[in-house]
Amino acid sequence: MALARSHLSLLRRLANWLSSPGDVPLVCEVAADYVVAVRHRGGHVEAWAARSLPEGAVRPAPLAENIANPTALRQALEPVLGDVADGHRRCVLLVPDLVARVAVLEFDQVGKSSAELDAMLRWRLGKDLPFDVGTAALAFETHPGHSGGQQVLVAVCLRNLLRQYEECLEGLGLQPGWVTLSTLAALGGMDVWGASPRLLVKRDRTSLSLAVAQEGAVRLFRSLPLPIGEDSSDDERLFDKIYPALVYFQDQWGQSVSEAVLAGAVGSRSGLARQLQHEVGCTLTEFNPADFDLPPSPMSGASPDARLLPSLGWVRGEMG
């Protein structure tokens, strides 16, 4: 289903999240410090390019202006899309996790129609969010929860903030009809269907995001802002941000996380990886762009680029 403008979609066929545009071969990510474009066909990447952004050009946040320097963003996007788009206009847009609020909610039962559930979610979220949720973009999916109840994964975002990202692509002739968060897209790079819960840990320049997936559902999602310039080698501080979420998950579901999948600026040899392995008991897997058969990029070279991971996760999830 082609979503109307300024709609946020929990968009991935892998977990049956809404309807998925399997015929859209172009994925574009706008992150805090880079832009990426990937063109794919049948699960194979045909072209890709990545380019860095000047510091402060994009400032992901759920309430404040995000695109601080539209000119710099356009100047980065234009050559990237020129190398990759190949005349395609419709695209999937990946935006930073911090733009939206994501929650996993439990209900004894939910409304029979999507409209009823939408209204119920807006009412429940409206008590806690510092903006008018009635006019926000909202997307959700349901899964079996505890003791016969229903679990709902919901993402909500101010429409005007989402439009800032959409307008940048529209100004270059693209039609970003589908939008999702970077980490939700990256989940396509791991197996979410197993009975054992798996943790995705994704760190970028401005945030640390965690997602626990099990039996095709996201059971926990956290995205925490990180101070600009925080030392990425401060693994103990990062672990202190992760551990309470894992304890909460174990308390709620009675299971511990069996595997941690590392993405972004979290490598399998890092101190954080060792802490996850030894203190939580996780086996470790690294989601690596080298796992894909990537063609050389005229702009970005032949070496796999870790900035591709969310887009590659979306491509893999789309074919899963």
C-alpha positions in Angstrom: 0.0 0.0 0.0 1.4 3.4 -0.9 1.2 5.5 2.1 0.1 9.1 1.9 2.6 11.9 2.6 4.0 12.3 6.1 3.1 8.8 7.2 5.5 6.7 9.2 5.5 3.1 8.3 6.8 0.1 10.2 7.8 -1.1 6.9 9.3 -4.6 6.4 7.9 -7.7 4.8 10.2 -9.8 7.2 7.9 -9.1 10.1 4.7 -8.5 8.0 4.7 -4.8 9.1 1.9 -3.2 7.1 2.3 -3.5 3.4 5.7 -3.6 1.8 6.6 -2.0 -1.5 8.5 -5.0 -3.0 8.6 -3.3 -6.4 10.5 -0.2 -5.2 14.2 -0.8 -5.9 15.6 2.4 -4.4 16.4 2.9 -0.7 17.8 6.2 0.6 18.9 6.9 4.2 19.4 10.3 5.7 21.4 10.0 8.9 22.9 12.6 11.3 26.3 12.5 9.5 25.8 10.8 6.2 23.5 10.0 3.3 23.3 6.6 1.5 21.5 5.4 -1.5 21.1 1.7 -2.6 19.5 0.3 -5.7 18.6 -3.4 -5.7 16.8 -6.0 -7.7 15.8 -9.4 -6.6 17.8 -9.1 -3.4 21.0 -8.2 -5.2 22.5 -4.7 -4.8 23.1 -3.1 -8.2 24.5 0.2 -7.1 25.3 2.1 -4.0 26.9 5.3 -2.8 27.5 7.0 0.6 28.6 10.6 1.4 29.4 12.3 4.7 27.4 15.4 5.9 28.9 18.4 7.5 28.6 18.4 11.3 25.3 19.8 12.4 23.6 19.6 9.0 21.1 17.1 10.3 20.2 17.1 14.0 17.8 14.1 14.8 15.3 14.9 17.5 11.6 14.2 18.2 10.6 17.8 18.9 13.1 20.2 17.3 14.0 21.2 13.8 16.0 18.3 12.2 17.3 19.7 8.9 19.5 22.6 10.0 21.3 22.9 6.7 19.1 22.0 3.8 21.7 23.2 1.3 24.4 20.9 2.6 22.0 18.0 2.7 21.0 18.6 -0.9 24.6 18.9 -2.0 25.3 15.5 -0.5 22.2 13.8 -1.8 22.4 15.0 -5.3 25.6 13.2 -6.4 24.7 10.1 -4.4 21.4 9.8 -6.1 22.9 10.7 -9.4 25.1 7.7 -9.2 22.5 5.3 -7.9 18.9 6.2 -8.8 19.1 5.3 -12.5 15.9 7.2 -13.3 13.9 5.6 -10.5 11.7 8.1 -8.6 9.8 6.0 -6.0 11.9 5.2 -3.0 12.0 4.0 0.6 13.3 6.6 3.0 15.1 5.7 6.2 15.3 8.3 8.9 17.1 8.5 12.2 15.6 6.6 15.1 15.5 9.7 17.3 13.0 11.4 15.0 10.2 9.1 16.3 9.0 7.7 19.6 8.7 3.9 19.6 6.9 1.9 22.2 5.9 -1.8 22.7 2.5 -1.8 24.5 0.5 -4.7 25.9 -3.3 -4.9 25.8 -5.7 -7.6 26.9 -7.5 -7.1 23.6 -7.4 -4.6 20.8 -10.1 -3.1 18.5 -11.3 -5.1 15.7 -10.5 -2.5 13.1 -7.3 -0.6 12.4 -9.2 2.7 13.0 -10.2 1.6 16.4 -6.7 0.5 17.3 -5.3 3.8 15.9 -7.6 5.8 18.1 -6.8 3.7 21.2 -3.1 4.1 20.7 -3.3 7.8 20.2 -5.4 8.1 23.4 -2.9 6.0 25.4 0.2 7.7 24.0 -1.3 11.1 24.3 -1.0 10.9 28.1 2.8 10.6 27.9 4.0 12.5 24.8 4.9 16.2 24.9 3.0 16.9 21.6 -0.4 16.5 20.1 -0.5 12.9 19.1 -3.8 13.4 17.4 -2.1 15.2 14.5 1.1 13.0 14.4 2.1 10.3 12.0 1.5 7.0 13.6 2.1 3.4 12.5 1.7 0.1 14.3 1.7 -3.7 14.1 0.2 -6.3 16.4 1.5 -9.6 17.7 0.5 -12.2 20.3 1.6 -10.9 23.8 1.5 -12.3 27.3 -1.1 -14.8 28.4 -3.4 -14.5 25.4 -3.1 -10.7 25.2 -1.9 -8.6 22.3 1.3 -6.7 21.9 1.5 -3.6 19.7 4.6 -2.1 18.3 3.9 1.6 17.6 6.0 4.4 16.2 4.8 8.1 16.3 6.4 11.1 14.8 5.5 14.8 14.3 4.4 15.2 10.7 6.3 18.5 10.2 9.6 16.8 11.2 9.0 13.9 8.8 8.1 16.3 6.0 11.6 17.9 6.4 13.2 14.7 5.3 10.6 14.0 2.6 10.9 17.4 1.1 14.7 17.1 0.7 14.1 14.0 -1.6 11.1 15.5 -3.3 13.3 18.5 -4.3 15.5 16.1 -6.2 12.6 14.5 -8.0 12.1 11.5 -5.8 8.8 10.2 -4.4 9.5 8.9 -0.8 6.2 7.1 -0.4 7.4 4.8 2.4 9.3 5.8 5.5 10.8 3.8 8.3 13.4 4.1 11.0 17.0 3.2 10.5 17.1 0.5 13.2 13.8 -1.1 12.1 15.2 -1.4 8.6 18.5 -2.8 10.0 16.5 -5.6 11.7 16.3 -7.2 8.3 19.9 -8.2 8.7 19.2 -10.7 11.4 16.9 -13.7 12.0 13.9 -12.5 13.9 11.8 -15.7 13.6 13.6 -17.9 16.1 12.1 -18.8 19.5 15.2 -17.4 21.3 15.2 -13.7 21.6 18.0 -11.8 19.7 19.3 -8.4 20.4 20.3 -5.9 17.8 22.8 -3.2 19.0 23.2 -0.3 16.6 25.3 2.7 17.4 25.7 5.8 15.2 27.0 9.3 15.8 24.1 10.6 17.8 22.3 7.5 19.2 22.5 4.0 20.6 19.5 1.8 19.5 18.5 -1.6 20.9 15.9 -3.9 19.5 15.0 -7.4 20.9 13.2 -9.5 18.3 11.6 -13.0 18.7 9.2 -15.0 16.7 8.7 -12.3 14.1 8.0 -9.6 16.6 9.9 -6.7 18.2 9.6 -7.3 21.9 11.7 -4.3 23.1 12.9 -1.1 21.4 15.1 1.6 22.8 16.8 4.5 21.2 18.9 6.7 23.4 20.6 10.0 22.4 24.3 10.2 22.8 26.2 13.4 23.3 28.0 14.6 20.2 31.6 13.7 20.4 31.2 11.1 23.1 34.1 8.7 23.0 32.9 5.6 21.1 35.5 3.6 23.0 33.7 4.2 26.3 32.3 0.8 26.3 31.4 0.6 30.0 29.2 3.6 29.7 27.4 2.1 26.7 27.0 -1.2 28.4 25.4 0.6 31.4 22.8 2.0 29.0 22.0 -1.4 27.5 22.0 -3.6 30.6 18.8 -2.2 32.3 16.9 -2.8 29.1 17.9 -6.4 29.0 17.0 -6.9 32.7 13.6 -5.3 31.9 13.1 -7.7 29.0 14.0 -10.7 31.1 11.6 -9.6 33.8 8.7 -9.1 31.3 9.2 -12.3 29.2 11.0 -14.7 31.5 13.8 -15.2 29.0 17.3 -13.9 28.5 18.7 -12.7 25.2 20.7 -15.5 23.6 22.4 -13.6 20.8 23.6 -10.1 20.2 23.9 -8.8 16.6 26.2 -5.8 16.4 25.9 -3.1 13.7 27.3 0.3 13.0 30.1 1.5 15.3 29.9 -1.6 17.5 32.4 -4.2 16.5 32.7 -7.8 17.6 36.2 -7.0 19.1 35.1 -4.0 21.1 34.9 -3.9 24.9 31.2 -3.6 24.7 31.0 -6.9 22.7 33.1 -8.6 25.4 30.8 -7.3 28.1 27.7 -8.5 26.3 29.3 -11.9 25.9 30.6 -12.4 29.4 28.1 -10.5 31.6 24.9 -11.2 29.7 25.9 -14.6 28.2 25.2 -13.6 24.5 26.8 -15.2 21.6 27.9 -12.5 19.2 27.3 -11.9 15.5 28.3 -8.9 13.5 26.1 -7.6 10.7 28.7 -6.8 8.1 28.3 -5.2 4.7 31.0 -7.6 3.5 28.4 -10.4 3.8 26.8 -8.9 0.7 28.0 -9.2 -2.9 28.4 -5.5 -3.4 29.6 -4.0 -6.7 32.2 -1.2 -6.6 30.8 2.3 -6.1 32.2 4.9 -8.5 31.8 7.5 -5.7 32.6 5.4 -2.6 35.0 2.8 -3.9 35.1 -1.0 -3.6 35.4 -1.4 0.2 32.1 -2.3 2.0 30.8 0.7 4.0 29.3 0.2 7.4 27.0 3.1 6.7 25.1 0.8 4.3 23.9 -1.5 7.0 20.4 -0.1 7.5 19.7 0.0 3.8 21.2 -3.5 3.3 19.1 -4.8 6.2 16.0 -3.4 4.5 17.0 -5.2 1.2 17.6 -8.5 3.0 14.4 -8.2 5.0 12.4 -7.4 1.9 13.6 -10.7 0.3 13.3 -12.8 3.5 
